Amino acid sequence: MPDAPIRIAVVGGGIAGLVAARDLARAGAEVVVFEAEDRLGGKLRAAPLGSGAFDIGAEAFATRTGAVAEYLGELGLADRVCTPAPLGSWCVAGGRAYAMPESGVLGIPAAPLSAAGRRALGLAGALRAAVEPLLHSGVGRDATSLAELVESRLGRRVLDRLVRPVALGVYSSDPADLPVSAAPGLAPAYAEEGSLLRAARRLRDRGRAAGSAVGALPGGMAPLVAALESELRGLGVAFRLGAAVTALTEVAADAPGHTPVPASDAATDAAPGPAAAHPAAAHPASAHSEAAHPAPSHADAIHPAQPGWRIETATPAGPASCGSFDGVLLAVPERQARTLLRAEDSAATPADQDPQLVEVIALLVSSRTLSAAPRGTGALVAPGGEIRAKALTHVTAKWPDRAGSLGVDEHVIRLSYGRRSEAPATLALDDDAARAQAIRDAALILGVPLSPDEVTDFARRTWEMPAPPAASAAELPAGLLRSGDAVAGTGLAATIPHARRTARDLFAQLSARTEPTDRTDSPHTTPAGAAPAPHQEHHA
């Protein structure tokens, strides 16, 4: 009798979970994706505004490594990648607005004496930053945070007017709470150059500046979710939508209940919604149906000498067992992961690793004045003052193709609320009050009057943003690995490669456990195009 395929549960149907599920299925595993909501995609989500739909979560990806573009190529989307309009971005601090100077990474200026640099920093601040390469290499050597290093070498104005607003916008964290390694590529470049300015220029020249080089898909990021879902269904991956996992229990191979649920049963529980509406879902060969993929018998379906995991989900009737799996890939937000791993004690989860709530509010505005894009693609806001938002994106100025469904002089504006150790100012407000707050903040940031009558539609969404990943992850039980932004870092450029490495590591771990012999010729081997040999990303 042939060996049963390795059965893996992917808990979380966001991008990390979908990317991992794809590689696991291509390697030969039998995969079931559990998602608490009735839709896939996680932070890639659109909200209706006017006659169109616009991203209310992640709107783009950093192109600094090429990892996302390469992955989009595998999905047939590479030729659809678009870049933002070259309008530049702004910062609002101390009651004044200024264009952001060209930076290397996280706001560290590459040319502080440029016209934009002088406007942002003032002549004294620009001169202070410009002499940094002349400082002894020992200055800042003992810095324990990004803020300490930047201030000691570049001065207080660079920290307060450039680096702090960018760090708060990207990580929702103050640079005083971030290690130098939080800035992609900065630590090694600084170590080699002995100067932050030279390191910034080097990163700029290599096109690795976080946030300054980004890409997206026309109309938003939804096509990435649709492409992944279509391929996963074609690979026979089963989905349990609307199924919140409430318990993970490690069980011995001979323990009662160590029996899998048939794959066909798992597939038929998928809730109706975007997944079911996709053309691939209706195709007999791509829907994970009993006819296309007969359910294995219990004799075939388990590895009798191996331990596994039992999963329970919440249902209206109470907890429901979903059978057993050889392994679990956990790709859920930090709070949910802590609950499932029973790691909520303070020793296991230090306060500085608590996730941060961020609220995104989108406004549809009819205004001829905004057609001049007064703040370019958007603006970051330094803390303090009367503006409660931390950032604003002028979506239709940044991505002109997204204005196609709108009328003349109609614009989409996104505002973001919530910083580290500070709940979003809009979180407790009802829709009317949140809308009014967003209009006030948008007018102050953009420097133009906005009346409530000009705002014709409104959407809001709260997200959990993780703290920067710790230097060392907590030890996990055998057969269970984690992925997602809580452990990989913020953004698709971090999440996608991490999810691929995690999928490969989990499959290799389970393969070695179930088949100690050489698996080179096995259909379960890692497919072409999967992630290269793993290496642990160090973020702290």
C-alpha positions in Angstrom: 0.0 0.0 0.0 1.5 3.4 -0.9 2.4 5.8 1.8 -0.2 8.4 2.6 0.7 12.0 1.8 1.8 14.2 4.7 -1.2 16.1 6.0 -0.6 19.7 7.0 -2.9 22.2 8.5 -2.2 25.9 7.6 -3.9 28.0 10.2 -4.5 31.5 8.7 -5.5 32.4 5.2 -3.6 35.6 4.8 -0.7 36.0 2.4 1.8 34.0 4.5 -0.6 31.1 4.9 -1.5 31.0 1.2 2.1 31.3 0.0 3.1 28.5 2.4 0.1 26.3 1.4 1.1 26.6 -2.3 4.6 25.4 -1.7 3.5 22.6 0.6 0.9 21.4 -1.9 3.4 21.6 -4.8 5.7 19.5 -2.7 3.1 16.7 -2.4 1.5 17.5 0.9 -2.2 17.3 1.6 -3.1 20.8 2.8 -6.1 22.2 4.5 -6.3 26.0 5.1 -8.3 27.2 8.1 -9.4 30.9 8.0 -11.6 32.5 10.6 -13.1 35.0 8.2 -15.2 34.2 5.2 -12.6 35.5 2.8 -8.9 34.9 2.1 -6.1 37.5 1.9 -5.6 38.8 5.4 -4.3 42.4 5.2 -4.7 42.4 1.4 -8.3 43.6 1.5 -10.3 46.1 -0.5 -13.2 48.3 0.7 -15.9 49.7 -1.6 -15.7 53.5 -2.1 -18.1 55.2 -4.6 -18.2 53.1 -7.7 -14.8 51.3 -7.1 -13.0 49.2 -4.5 -9.7 50.4 -2.9 -7.2 48.8 -0.6 -7.9 49.3 3.0 -4.9 47.2 4.1 -1.6 46.7 2.4 -1.5 48.7 -0.8 2.0 48.0 -2.2 5.2 46.1 -1.6 8.8 47.1 -1.3 11.0 46.2 -4.3 14.3 46.4 -2.4 15.0 42.6 -2.8 13.1 41.6 -5.9 11.6 38.7 -3.9 8.0 39.8 -4.4 8.5 40.6 -8.1 10.0 37.1 -8.6 7.1 35.5 -6.9 4.6 37.5 -8.9 6.4 36.1 -12.0 5.6 32.6 -10.8 2.0 33.5 -10.7 1.9 35.1 -14.1 1.6 38.6 -12.7 5.0 40.1 -13.3 4.0 42.1 -16.4 1.3 43.8 -14.4 3.5 45.4 -11.7 3.2 49.2 -11.7 5.1 51.9 -9.8 3.9 55.0 -8.1 3.8 58.4 -9.7 7.1 60.3 -9.1 5.6 63.0 -7.0 7.6 62.5 -3.8 6.3 62.5 -0.3 6.1 65.0 2.5 6.4 65.3 6.3 4.4 67.4 8.7 6.1 68.3 12.0 6.0 71.2 14.4 3.2 72.9 12.5 5.1 73.0 9.1 5.1 70.8 6.1 8.1 70.0 4.0 9.0 67.6 1.1 11.0 64.6 2.3 14.6 64.7 1.0 16.0 61.7 -0.8 16.8 59.0 1.7 18.7 55.8 1.9 16.7 54.0 4.5 14.1 54.9 7.1 14.5 58.6 6.5 18.3 58.9 6.9 19.1 61.5 4.3 21.5 60.6 1.5 22.2 64.3 0.7 21.4 66.5 3.7 22.7 69.7 1.9 20.3 69.3 -1.0 17.5 71.9 -1.3 15.0 69.4 0.1 17.4 68.5 2.9 17.9 72.2 3.9 14.2 72.8 3.8 13.5 69.8 6.1 16.4 70.3 8.5 17.2 74.0 8.3 20.7 75.1 7.4 22.1 74.3 10.9 20.6 70.8 10.9 21.7 70.1 7.4 25.3 71.1 8.1 25.3 69.0 11.3 24.3 66.0 9.3 26.6 66.7 6.4 29.8 66.5 8.6 28.9 63.1 9.9 31.4 61.2 7.7 34.2 63.3 9.4 33.2 61.9 12.9 35.3 59.3 14.5 34.0 55.8 13.8 33.7 55.3 17.5 30.9 57.9 17.8 27.7 55.9 18.3 29.5 52.6 18.5 27.7 51.7 21.7 24.3 52.8 20.6 21.6 50.3 21.6 18.8 51.8 19.4 18.3 53.3 16.0 17.4 56.7 17.7 20.6 56.7 19.7 22.8 56.0 16.7 21.1 58.5 14.5 21.2 61.3 17.1 24.8 60.7 18.0 26.0 60.8 14.4 23.5 62.9 12.5 22.0 65.2 15.1 18.6 65.7 16.8 16.9 67.3 13.8 17.5 64.3 11.5 16.0 62.1 14.2 13.0 64.2 15.0 12.1 65.5 11.5 13.0 62.6 9.3 13.8 59.3 11.0 11.1 59.3 13.8 8.1 60.1 11.5 9.3 57.4 9.0 9.8 54.8 11.7 6.4 55.5 13.3 4.8 55.2 9.9 6.5 52.0 8.8 6.7 50.1 12.1 4.3 52.0 14.4 7.3 52.2 16.7 9.5 55.0 17.9 13.2 54.6 16.7 14.1 54.6 20.4 12.4 51.2 20.6 14.0 49.9 17.4 17.3 48.1 17.0 19.6 49.4 14.2 18.9 46.1 12.3 15.2 47.1 11.9 16.3 49.3 9.0 16.8 46.9 6.1 20.5 46.6 5.2 21.6 49.5 7.4 23.6 47.6 10.0 26.0 45.9 7.5 26.3 48.9 5.3 27.2 51.1 8.3 29.7 48.5 9.6 31.5 48.6 6.3 31.3 52.3 5.6 31.8 53.7 9.1 29.3 56.4 8.3 25.6 56.6 8.3 25.5 59.0 5.4 27.7 56.8 3.2 25.6 53.8 4.2 22.5 55.7 3.2 23.9 56.6 -0.2 25.0 53.0 -0.7 21.6 51.7 0.0 20.0 54.4 -2.2 22.3 53.5 -5.1 21.4 49.8 -4.7 17.7 50.6 -4.7 17.2 49.1 -1.2 15.5 52.0 0.5 12.6 50.8 2.6 9.4 52.4 1.3 11.1 54.6 -1.4 11.0 51.8 -4.0 7.6 50.2 -4.1 5.4 48.4 -6.6 1.8 47.3 -6.7 -0.7 45.7 -9.1 -3.2 47.8 -11.2 -6.3 48.6 -9.2 -4.8 47.2 -5.9 -3.4 44.1 -4.5 -6.5 41.9 -4.8 -5.3 40.1 -7.9 -2.5 38.5 -5.9 -5.0 36.8 -3.6 -7.2 35.7 -6.5 -4.2 34.2 -8.3 -3.0 32.3 -5.2 -6.5 31.0 -4.5 -7.0 29.8 -8.1 -3.7 27.9 -8.1 -4.3 26.4 -4.6 -7.7 25.1 -5.7 -6.1 23.6 -8.8 -3.5 21.9 -6.5 -6.3 20.3 -4.4 -5.9 22.4 -1.3 -9.0 22.4 0.9 -10.3 25.5 2.6 -12.2 25.9 5.8 -13.5 29.5 5.7 -15.3 30.9 8.6 -13.5 28.4 10.8 -11.7 30.0 13.7 -9.2 27.5 15.2 -9.6 27.5 19.0 -7.3 24.7 20.0 -4.2 22.9 18.9 -3.4 19.7 20.7 -0.3 17.6 20.2 -1.2 13.9 20.2 0.7 10.7 20.2 0.4 8.5 17.2 -1.6 5.9 19.1 -3.7 8.4 21.0 -7.5 8.2 20.7 -8.8 10.6 18.1 -5.6 10.6 16.0 -7.5 10.2 12.8 -7.8 12.7 10.0 -10.9 14.2 8.6 -11.3 13.2 4.9 -10.1 16.0 2.6 -13.4 16.0 0.8 -15.2 16.8 4.0 -12.8 19.7 4.7 -13.4 21.2 1.3 -17.1 21.2 1.4 -17.1 23.3 4.6 -15.7 26.3 2.7 -18.1 29.1 3.3 -19.6 30.9 0.3 -17.9 34.1 -0.6 -15.0 35.4 -2.8 -13.4 32.0 -2.8 -16.5 30.1 -4.0 -17.2 32.8 -6.6 -13.9 32.4 -8.3 -14.1 30.5 -11.7 -11.6 28.0 -10.5 -13.8 27.0 -7.6 -16.6 25.8 -10.0 -14.3 23.7 -12.1 -14.7 20.0 -11.2 -11.0 19.4 -11.5 -9.9 22.3 -9.4 -12.5 22.2 -6.6 -11.2 19.8 -4.0 -14.1 17.4 -4.4 -14.5 13.7 -3.4 -14.7 12.8 -7.1 -11.4 14.5 -8.0 -9.6 13.5 -4.8 -11.1 10.4 -3.1 -10.9 10.5 0.7 -8.2 8.1 2.0 -9.2 5.3 4.2 -8.0 5.5 7.8 -5.4 2.8 7.0 -4.0 5.0 4.2 -4.4 8.4 5.9 -2.2 8.3 8.9 1.4 7.6 9.7 0.9 5.0 12.5 4.3 5.5 14.1 4.2 9.2 14.2 2.7 11.9 16.4 0.5 14.6 15.1 -1.8 17.5 15.9 -5.5 17.6 16.6 -7.4 20.8 15.6 -10.6 22.2 17.0 -12.6 25.1 15.5 -15.5 27.2 16.9 -19.0 26.5 15.5 -22.4 27.8 16.6 -23.0 24.4 18.3 -19.7 24.6 20.2 -16.1 23.3 19.6 -15.7 20.9 16.7 -12.8 18.5 16.1 -11.4 18.8 12.6 -9.3 15.6 12.8 -5.5 15.2 13.0 -2.6 16.4 11.0 1.0 15.5 10.7 2.1 19.1 11.0 0.8 22.6 11.5 1.9 25.9 9.9 0.6 28.7 12.1 0.2 32.0 10.2 -2.1 34.1 12.4 -1.7 37.4 14.2 0.4 37.5 17.4 -2.4 37.5 19.9 -4.1 34.5 18.3 -0.8 32.6 18.1 -0.2 33.3 21.8 -3.6 31.9 22.7 -3.2 28.8 20.6 0.4 28.2 21.9 -0.7 28.9 25.5 2.2 31.4 25.8 0.4 34.3 27.4 2.6 34.6 30.5 4.8 37.6 30.8 8.0 35.7 30.6 7.1 34.2 27.2 5.6 37.4 25.8 7.4 40.5 27.0 5.5 43.8 26.8 7.7 45.2 24.1 6.6 42.4 21.8 2.9 43.3 22.2 1.2 43.9 18.8 -0.1 47.4 18.0 -3.6 48.2 16.8 -3.7 50.5 13.7 -6.8 51.9 12.1 -7.0 52.8 8.5 -9.7 55.3 7.3 -10.3 55.9 3.7 -12.2 58.9 2.3 -13.7 59.5 -1.1 -13.3 63.3 -1.7 -14.6 65.5 -4.5 -12.2 68.4 -4.6 -10.6 70.3 -7.5 -7.9 71.6 -5.2 -6.7 68.1 -4.5 -6.1 67.5 -8.2 -2.9 69.5 -7.8 -1.6 66.8 -5.3 -0.5 69.3 -2.7 1.4 66.7 -0.6 2.6 64.5 -3.5 1.9 60.9 -2.9 1.2 61.5 0.8 2.7 62.7 4.1 4.0 61.3 7.4 3.2 63.1 10.6 5.6 63.6 13.5 4.0 63.0 16.9 2.7 66.0 18.9 0.4 68.8 17.7 -3.3 68.7 16.9 -3.1 66.1 14.1 -4.1 62.7 15.4 -3.2 60.7 12.3 0.3 59.4 11.8 0.2 59.2 8.0 -1.8 60.1 4.9 -1.7 58.6 1.5 -3.2 60.4 -1.5 -4.1 57.1 -3.2 -5.3 58.4 -6.5 -2.3 60.7 -6.9 0.2 57.9 -5.9 -1.5 55.3 -8.2 -3.2 57.2 -11.1 -4.7 54.0 -12.5 -6.8 53.6 -9.4 -8.8 56.7 -10.3 -10.2 55.0 -13.4 -13.5 54.2 -11.7 -13.9 57.7 -10.3 -15.2 61.0 -11.7 -13.2 64.1 -12.5 -11.7 65.7 -9.4 -12.6 62.7 -7.2 -9.9 61.4 -5.0 -9.2 58.6 -2.4 -7.4 59.6 0.7 -6.2 57.1 3.3 -5.3 58.1 6.9 -3.6 55.8 9.4 -4.0 56.0 13.2 -2.1 54.4 16.0 1.5 54.3 17.2 3.5 52.1 19.5 2.0 52.3 23.0 -0.8 54.6 21.7 -4.2 53.3 20.7 -5.6 54.8 17.5 -7.4 58.1 18.3 -10.3 56.9 16.2 -10.7 53.4 17.7 -13.4 54.2 20.2 -15.3 56.7 17.9 -18.5 55.8 16.0 -18.5 56.2 12.3 -19.7 59.8 12.3 -17.1 60.9 14.8 -14.3 59.0 13.1 -15.2 60.4 9.7 -15.2 64.0 11.2 -11.8 63.4 12.8 -10.3 62.1 9.5 -11.6 65.1 7.6 -10.0 67.5 10.1 -6.7 65.7 10.0 -6.7 65.4 6.2 -7.3 69.2 5.9 -4.4 70.0 8.2 -2.0 67.5 6.6 -2.9 68.6 3.0 -3.0 72.3 3.8 -6.3 72.8 2.1 -9.8 73.3 3.4 -12.1 70.2 3.3 -15.7 70.3 4.1 -17.9 67.3 5.2 -20.0 67.9 2.0 -16.9 67.2 -0.1 -16.5 63.7 1.4 -18.9 61.4 -0.4 -17.9 58.0 1.0 -16.0 56.5 3.9 -14.5 53.2 5.0 -12.5 52.0 8.0 -10.7 48.9 9.2 -8.6 48.1 12.2 -5.5 45.9 11.9 -3.1 44.3 14.3 0.5 45.3 13.5 3.2 43.2 15.1 6.2 44.6 17.0 9.5 44.1 15.1 10.4 40.4 15.5 12.6 39.5 18.4 16.2 38.4 17.8 15.4 34.9 18.9 12.0 33.1 18.5 10.5 31.0 21.2 11.1 27.3 20.8 8.2 25.5 19.2 7.1 21.9 19.4 8.1 19.5 16.7 5.8 19.5 13.7 4.7 23.1 14.2 6.2 26.2 12.7 5.1 29.9 12.5 5.1 32.4 9.7 3.4 35.7 9.0 4.4 39.3 9.8 4.6 38.7 13.5 7.7 36.6 13.0 8.9 37.6 9.5 8.6 41.4 9.7 6.3 43.9 8.1 5.5 43.9 4.4 5.3 41.4 1.6 9.0 41.6 0.9 9.6 40.1 4.3 6.5 37.9 4.6 6.7 36.0 1.3 10.3 34.7 1.5 9.8 33.8 5.2 6.6 31.8 4.4 8.4 29.9 1.7 11.4 29.0 3.9 9.0 28.0 6.7 7.0 25.8 4.4 10.1 24.1 3.1 11.5 23.6 6.6 8.2 22.1 7.9 7.9 19.7 4.9 11.5 18.7 5.3 11.0 18.1 9.1 7.9 16.0 8.6 9.5 14.1 5.6 12.5 13.2 7.7 10.2 12.0 10.5 7.9 9.9 8.4 10.5 8.6 5.8 14.1 8.4 7.2 15.3 7.2 3.8 16.5 9.5 1.0 13.5 11.3 -0.6 15.2 12.6 -3.6 12.9 10.8 -6.1 9.8 11.2 -4.0 6.9 13.3 -5.4 7.0 15.1 -2.0 10.3 16.9 -2.7 10.4 20.6 -2.8 9.3 21.8 -6.3 11.3 24.0 -8.6 10.7 27.6 -7.8 10.4 27.0 -4.0 12.5 29.0 -1.6 16.3 28.4 -1.5 18.1 26.9 1.5 16.8 28.6 4.6 18.6 31.2 6.7 17.2 32.8 9.7 16.5 36.5 9.3 17.8 38.5 12.3 15.8 41.6 13.0 17.3 42.5 16.3 
